[in-house]
């Protein structure tokens, strides 16, 4: 027998795979009865000393079966280290690592990028996501899965959608609750959750779940749409009582676009229109203006976080302005909104592009935030603010107010920790710079340039407000109650003992400064 082929009886929960970041890729296939059931590649360690972390393949679905493991290019020692186990090595340290986000969800091991399939159903918020469970870098795209009952505390579940085969990966997509059983897949009391994603070898595919989104069955008629593009987002358009798919599309005629399709059953789709100059991870959603449900607009949004406001009739989106607007800045990409939110809120999560060197995981997600449309002096604009549930994590509160700030006069709060929800309001007066110093890391508002950490933001009636969510590896900076939302890495990653408000080049008044120490979600 070829030394790269191993016969095994699958008896335990996991097949452990030793990963060495930077190693040459090894192709790994697991087959049962002559049929490949898992196909991927990994940077397989060749000696025990090289191991960066242990990845794992969940084999609980194949208990008691005889299997063949084929590894192209692996060494004998590398193969010998692939073993079965019921526990994952190092699991006792998960979620306490030095760069582990403590109130932003991150996957246990491996890589994440785009959030996928975000949907609410019967008390659970589902966050599926682009996931490489077998490495620290991008690759092997699967749909990871986590759920929450409160948008704050998350539980990671087994992988929901595997790739069809090597090279046919499960790229980004969405999920809906088929409340009216339009596709006819409901077999019990539970409503069906339908997932749509891009199969890189076939096209836009759908699958359905009758067990609350834990497992999915592929529709036998896949793919349901074939074109050059990816990332289908499906919504229910109530006025027309039909489904809408907004999907990134590429063609010589229209370039990069959002293509809109409609369907009555999610199986048969009809092309309707295109919206030019949008790339990846399309979104289309409706929001009231200033909370007035009789005055609504639709928003078209894509991966780069630039959006347009307009009207949508279920088939065609018509922008009501030139160009695009922007609320998100920094390391924020490929966001998605939860479908079926129970209280009407439009809640968004984005891929937070924060590198985690020397960790067994890489990248993370933004804290969930609510989107609203508000009238400003520049017209209608979208605002993004952390969901109110952040208050569940508040612990000790520190507060001061009404302090005149000058070059020599600061406002200080003595604190203790590394996780904070900081909120401040300033009256600018004649200062040229206003800021907050968090343990040596400064958040700066440049008065002359109207910029908050380089993101454009104008004062409102001579005032600005700032909210800062501080986690171990990252910060999110929210200006003027959501007018701008920045995602950045932390440069100072130590515990903080003092938070200061300051002004330079003149005088400003600190209206209020509040720092809430936060508890970890883990």
C-alpha positions in Angstrom: 0.0 0.0 0.0 1.2 3.5 -0.8 2.7 5.1 2.3 0.4 8.1 1.8 -2.8 6.0 2.1 -4.0 4.9 5.5 -6.9 2.7 6.4 -8.7 3.5 9.7 -11.8 2.7 11.6 -13.5 5.9 12.8 -14.2 5.4 16.5 -13.8 8.8 18.1 -15.2 12.4 17.7 -12.3 14.1 16.0 -9.4 13.4 13.6 -6.6 15.6 14.9 -4.5 17.4 12.3 -1.2 19.0 13.3 -0.8 22.4 11.6 2.5 24.2 11.0 2.0 27.7 9.7 4.1 28.2 6.6 4.5 24.5 5.7 3.9 23.2 2.2 0.2 22.3 1.6 -0.8 18.7 1.9 -4.0 17.5 0.1 -6.1 15.4 2.4 -9.0 13.2 1.3 -11.2 11.1 3.6 -13.2 8.4 1.8 -15.8 5.8 2.8 -16.9 3.0 0.6 -14.9 4.5 -2.3 -16.6 7.9 -2.0 -14.7 11.0 -0.8 -16.6 12.5 2.1 -14.1 15.3 3.1 -11.6 17.0 0.8 -9.3 19.8 1.8 -5.7 20.9 2.1 -3.6 21.9 5.2 -0.2 23.0 6.2 0.7 19.7 7.8 3.5 19.7 10.3 6.2 17.2 9.7 7.6 17.0 13.2 6.1 17.5 16.7 8.4 20.5 17.2 6.8 22.3 14.3 3.2 22.2 15.4 1.7 25.7 15.5 -1.7 24.3 16.7 -4.0 21.3 16.3 -6.8 21.5 13.9 -9.5 18.8 13.8 -12.0 17.1 11.5 -15.3 16.3 13.1 -16.0 12.6 12.3 -19.0 12.0 14.5 -21.2 11.4 11.5 -19.0 8.5 10.4 -18.7 6.6 13.7 -17.9 2.9 13.3 -17.1 3.2 9.6 -14.0 2.0 7.8 -12.3 4.9 6.0 -9.4 5.6 3.8 -7.2 8.6 4.5 -5.1 9.8 1.6 -2.4 12.5 2.0 -0.6 13.7 -1.0 3.0 14.8 -0.2 2.9 14.1 3.5 5.9 12.7 5.4 5.7 9.5 7.4 6.0 11.4 10.7 3.4 13.9 9.6 1.0 11.1 8.8 1.8 9.4 12.1 0.7 12.5 14.1 -2.8 12.4 12.6 -4.8 10.6 15.2 -8.3 10.2 16.5 -9.3 11.8 19.8 -12.4 12.8 21.9 -10.7 16.0 23.0 -8.9 18.8 21.2 -5.3 19.5 22.5 -5.1 22.9 24.2 -8.9 23.2 24.5 -8.5 24.4 28.1 -6.8 27.5 26.8 -9.4 28.4 24.2 -10.8 31.9 24.5 -8.2 33.0 27.0 -5.4 33.6 24.5 -3.6 36.9 24.6 -5.2 38.2 21.4 -8.6 36.5 21.8 -11.4 39.0 21.4 -13.4 38.9 24.7 -16.7 40.3 23.6 -16.5 40.0 19.8 -17.3 36.5 18.5 -14.4 34.6 17.0 -14.1 31.0 15.9 -12.4 28.4 18.1 -9.7 27.6 15.6 -8.7 28.5 12.1 -9.6 31.4 9.8 -12.8 33.4 9.3 -13.8 36.0 6.8 -17.3 37.0 5.7 -20.3 36.5 7.9 -22.9 34.4 6.2 -26.5 33.2 6.6 -27.4 35.6 9.3 -31.0 34.9 10.4 -33.1 34.9 13.5 -35.4 32.1 14.2 -37.4 31.3 17.4 -35.1 32.8 20.0 -31.8 32.1 18.2 -29.6 34.5 16.2 -27.7 32.4 13.7 -24.3 33.5 12.5 -22.8 31.3 9.8 -19.4 32.4 8.4 -16.7 31.7 5.9 -14.3 29.4 7.7 -11.1 27.5 7.1 -11.1 25.0 10.0 -7.8 23.5 8.9 -5.5 26.5 8.9 -4.7 30.0 10.0 -4.9 31.4 6.5 -7.7 31.8 4.0 -8.7 28.6 2.2 -11.0 25.5 2.3 -14.1 27.6 2.5 -16.8 26.0 4.7 -19.7 27.5 6.5 -18.9 27.7 10.2 -21.9 28.2 12.6 -22.6 30.0 15.9 -25.8 30.9 17.7 -26.8 33.4 20.3 -29.9 34.1 22.3 -28.9 37.7 23.1 -26.5 39.0 20.4 -23.7 39.1 22.9 -22.9 35.5 24.1 -22.2 33.1 21.3 -21.9 29.3 21.1 -20.0 27.7 18.2 -21.7 24.7 16.7 -20.4 22.1 14.2 -19.7 23.1 10.6 -23.1 23.6 8.8 -22.1 23.4 5.1 -19.0 21.6 3.9 -17.5 22.0 0.4 -18.9 19.7 -2.2 -15.4 18.5 -3.2 -11.9 19.8 -3.4 -12.1 23.0 -5.5 -15.8 23.3 -5.1 -15.9 25.5 -2.0 -18.9 26.9 -0.1 -18.5 30.6 -0.6 -20.6 33.4 0.9 -24.4 33.5 1.0 -27.4 34.1 3.2 -30.3 32.4 5.0 -34.0 32.9 5.4 -36.9 31.4 7.3 -39.5 30.1 4.9 -42.4 31.1 7.0 -45.0 30.1 4.4 -43.3 26.9 3.3 -43.1 28.3 -0.3 -40.5 25.7 -1.2 -42.5 22.8 0.3 -39.6 21.5 2.4 -41.2 21.7 5.9 -41.7 18.2 7.3 -42.5 19.0 11.0 -43.5 21.8 13.3 -40.2 23.7 12.8 -40.1 26.3 10.1 -37.5 25.6 7.4 -34.3 27.7 7.3 -33.1 27.9 3.7 -29.4 28.7 3.0 -28.1 30.1 -0.3 -24.4 30.2 -1.1 -22.0 30.2 -4.0 -20.7 26.8 -4.9 -17.5 27.7 -6.7 -17.8 24.7 -9.0 -21.5 25.0 -9.8 -23.1 28.4 -9.2 -25.7 29.7 -6.7 -27.0 26.8 -4.6 -29.6 26.4 -1.9 -30.1 23.9 0.9 -32.7 23.5 3.6 -32.8 22.7 7.3 -35.6 21.2 9.3 -33.6 21.1 12.5 -33.2 24.7 13.4 -30.3 25.4 11.1 -28.0 22.7 12.5 -27.8 20.5 9.4 -28.7 21.2 5.8 -29.9 19.1 2.8 -28.9 20.2 -0.6 -31.7 20.9 -3.1 -31.4 18.3 -5.8 -31.9 20.9 -8.5 -28.8 22.9 -7.7 -27.5 25.2 -9.0 -30.5 27.5 -9.1 -28.7 30.4 -10.8 -25.6 30.2 -13.0 -23.6 33.3 -13.9 -20.3 34.9 -13.3 -20.5 36.1 -9.7 -21.1 35.1 -6.1 -22.6 35.9 -2.7 -26.4 35.6 -3.0 -28.5 37.5 -0.5 -32.1 36.4 -0.4 -34.9 38.4 1.2 -38.7 38.2 1.2 -40.4 41.1 -0.6 -43.7 41.4 1.1 -45.5 43.8 -1.3 -45.0 41.4 -4.2 -45.2 38.2 -2.1 -42.0 36.8 -3.7 -38.4 36.2 -2.9 -35.6 38.5 -4.1 -32.0 37.4 -4.7 -29.4 40.2 -4.8 -26.1 38.7 -6.0 -22.8 40.1 -7.1 -22.5 39.7 -10.9 -19.7 40.3 -13.4 -20.1 40.7 -17.2 -18.5 42.5 -20.1 -21.7 44.5 -20.7 -22.3 45.9 -17.2 -19.0 45.2 -15.4 -19.4 44.7 -11.6 -23.0 44.9 -10.5 -25.7 43.7 -8.2 -28.0 41.4 -10.2 -31.6 41.1 -8.9 -33.6 37.8 -9.4 -37.1 36.9 -8.2 -38.7 33.6 -7.3 -41.9 32.3 -5.7 -40.3 29.1 -4.4 -36.5 29.7 -4.2 -36.1 27.0 -6.8 -36.9 28.8 -10.0 -35.4 32.3 -10.4 -36.1 35.0 -13.0 -33.6 37.7 -13.8 -35.0 41.2 -13.4 -32.3 44.0 -13.4 -28.8 45.1 -12.5 -27.3 47.9 -10.4 -23.9 48.8 -11.7 -20.7 49.5 -9.8 -21.1 47.2 -6.7 -18.7 44.4 -5.8 -19.3 41.4 -3.6 -21.7 40.6 -0.7 -24.7 42.5 -2.0 -27.4 43.7 0.5 -30.8 45.2 -0.2 -33.0 46.3 2.8 -35.7 48.8 3.8 -35.5 51.3 6.6 -37.8 54.1 8.0 -36.4 57.6 7.8 -36.1 59.2 11.3 -38.2 56.2 12.7 -41.2 57.2 10.6 -42.6 53.9 9.2 -44.7 55.9 6.7 -41.6 57.3 5.1 -39.1 54.6 4.1 -36.2 54.1 1.8 -34.3 51.1 0.5 -30.6 50.8 0.9 -28.3 49.0 -1.6 -25.0 48.0 0.1 -21.9 45.9 -0.9 -18.8 44.5 0.6 -16.8 47.7 0.6 -19.4 49.3 3.0 -20.5 51.9 0.5 -24.2 52.3 0.0 -26.9 54.1 -1.9 -30.4 55.2 -0.8 -33.4 54.9 -3.1 -36.6 53.1 -4.0 -37.0 49.4 -4.8 -40.1 47.7 -6.3 -39.0 44.2 -5.8 -37.3 44.1 -9.1 -35.4 47.3 -9.8 -33.5 49.6 -7.4 -33.5 53.3 -8.3 -31.0 55.4 -6.4 -32.2 58.9 -5.5 -28.7 60.5 -5.5 -25.4 60.4 -7.4 -22.5 58.3 -6.1 -22.4 56.4 -2.8 -22.2 57.2 0.9 -20.2 55.5 3.6 -20.6 54.9 7.3 -18.0 52.1 7.9 -14.3 52.7 7.8 -11.1 50.8 8.6 -10.8 47.0 8.7 -14.4 46.3 8.0 -15.6 44.3 5.0 -18.3 42.0 3.6 -21.0 42.7 6.2 -24.5 41.2 6.4 -27.8 41.9 8.1 -29.9 39.4 10.0 -33.0 38.4 8.2 -36.2 38.0 10.2 -35.2 40.1 13.1 -38.1 39.9 15.6 -38.3 43.5 16.6 -37.8 45.1 13.2 -34.2 46.2 13.9 -31.7 46.0 11.0 -28.7 44.5 12.8 -25.4 44.1 10.9 -22.2 42.3 11.5 -19.1 42.7 9.4 -15.8 40.8 8.9 -13.3 42.6 11.2 -10.0 42.3 9.4 -7.8 42.0 12.5 -4.8 39.8 12.1 -4.0 37.5 15.1 -0.3 36.6 14.8 0.9 33.4 16.6 -2.7 32.5 17.6 -4.5 29.3 16.7 -7.3 31.5 15.1 -7.2 34.4 12.8 -9.6 37.3 12.1 -12.9 38.1 13.9 -16.2 39.9 13.6 -17.6 43.3 14.5 -19.8 43.8 17.4 -23.4 43.7 16.2 -24.8 47.1 15.4 -28.2 48.6 14.5 -28.7 50.5 11.3 -31.0 53.6 11.0 -31.7 56.3 8.4 -31.7 59.8 9.7 -32.1 63.2 8.1 -28.9 65.3 8.3 -27.8 68.7 6.9 -26.4 66.7 3.9 -29.5 64.7 3.3 -30.6 61.2 4.5 -27.7 59.2 5.8 -27.3 55.8 7.4 -26.1 55.5 11.0 -24.6 52.4 12.7 -24.6 52.0 16.5 -23.7 49.0 18.7 -26.8 47.1 19.7 -28.2 48.0 23.1 -27.4 44.6 24.4 -23.8 45.7 25.0 -25.1 46.9 28.3 -25.4 43.3 29.4 -21.6 43.4 29.7 -21.3 46.6 31.7 -19.6 46.2 35.1 -18.0 49.1 37.0 -18.9 52.6 35.7 -16.5 55.6 35.8 -17.9 59.0 35.1 -16.9 62.7 35.0 -18.5 65.8 33.4 -18.4 69.5 32.7 -14.6 70.0 32.5 -12.8 72.7 30.5 -9.9 71.1 28.6 -6.8 72.9 27.6 -3.2 71.9 26.7 -2.4 71.6 30.5 -5.8 70.5 31.7 -7.0 66.9 31.1 -10.0 65.0 32.4 -8.9 61.6 33.8 -10.7 58.5 34.8 -8.9 55.9 36.9 -9.9 52.5 35.6 -8.7 48.9 35.7 -9.0 46.4 32.8 -8.7 45.8 29.1 -12.3 45.8 28.0 -14.3 49.0 27.9 -17.4 50.8 26.5 -16.3 54.4 26.5 -18.7 57.3 25.7 -17.8 61.0 25.5 -19.3 64.3 24.4 -17.3 67.4 23.6 -18.1 71.1 22.9 -15.3 72.0 20.5 -15.0 75.8 21.1 -11.6 76.9 19.7 -9.6 73.7 20.1 -7.9 72.3 17.0 -7.6 68.8 18.3 -9.8 66.8 20.7 -9.1 63.3 21.8 -9.3 60.4 24.2 -6.2 58.6 25.4 -6.7 55.0 26.3 -3.7 53.7 28.1 -1.4 55.4 25.7 -3.4 54.9 22.5 -5.1 58.1 21.2 -8.4 58.5 19.4 -8.1 61.9 17.6 -10.7 64.3 16.2 -9.0 66.8 13.9 -11.2 69.9 14.1 -9.7 71.7 11.1 -10.1 68.6 8.8 -13.4 67.4 10.4 -11.9 63.9 10.7 -12.3 61.3 13.4 -9.2 59.1 13.1 -9.1 60.1 9.4 -12.8 59.4 8.8 -14.8 62.5 7.7 -17.2 63.6 10.4 -18.6 67.1 10.9 -19.6 68.6 14.2 -23.3 68.9 15.1 -24.2 72.3 16.6 -20.5 72.7 17.7 -20.3 69.3 19.4 -19.1 65.8 18.7 -19.7 62.5 20.5 -17.6 59.4 20.5 -18.2 55.8 21.6 -15.3 53.4 21.7 -15.5 49.7 22.2 -12.2 48.4 23.4 -11.4 44.7 23.1 -8.0 42.9 23.5 -6.9 43.1 19.8 -9.2 45.8 18.4 -11.3 48.9 18.9 -14.5 50.1 17.3 -14.9 53.9 17.2 -18.4 55.3 16.7 -18.7 59.0 16.0 -21.7 61.3 16.4 -24.1 58.5 17.4 -23.3 56.3 14.5 -22.5 58.7 11.7 -19.2 57.0 11.3 -18.1 53.6 12.5 -14.4 52.6 12.4 -12.8 49.2 13.0 -9.1 49.2 13.9 -6.4 47.1 15.6 -5.2 48.1 19.0 -1.6 49.2 19.1 -1.4 49.2 22.9 -2.6 45.8 24.0 -2.0 46.0 27.7 -4.4 46.5 30.6 -5.5 50.1 31.0 -5.3 52.1 34.2 -6.2 55.6 33.0 -8.5 57.0 30.4 -8.1 60.7 29.6 -9.9 63.3 27.5 -7.8 66.2 26.2 -7.7 69.2 23.9 -4.9 70.9 21.9 -4.5 74.2 20.1 -7.1 75.9 22.2 -9.9 75.2 24.7 -12.8 72.6 24.5 -15.4 71.6 27.1 -15.8 68.0 28.0 -19.6 67.6 28.5 -19.3 64.1 29.8 -16.9 61.1 29.8 -18.1 57.6 30.8 -16.0 54.4 30.9 -17.8 51.1 31.5 -15.5 48.2 32.3 -16.8 45.1 30.5 -17.0 41.4 31.4 -15.9 38.8 29.0 -18.5 36.7 27.1 -16.5 33.5 27.4 
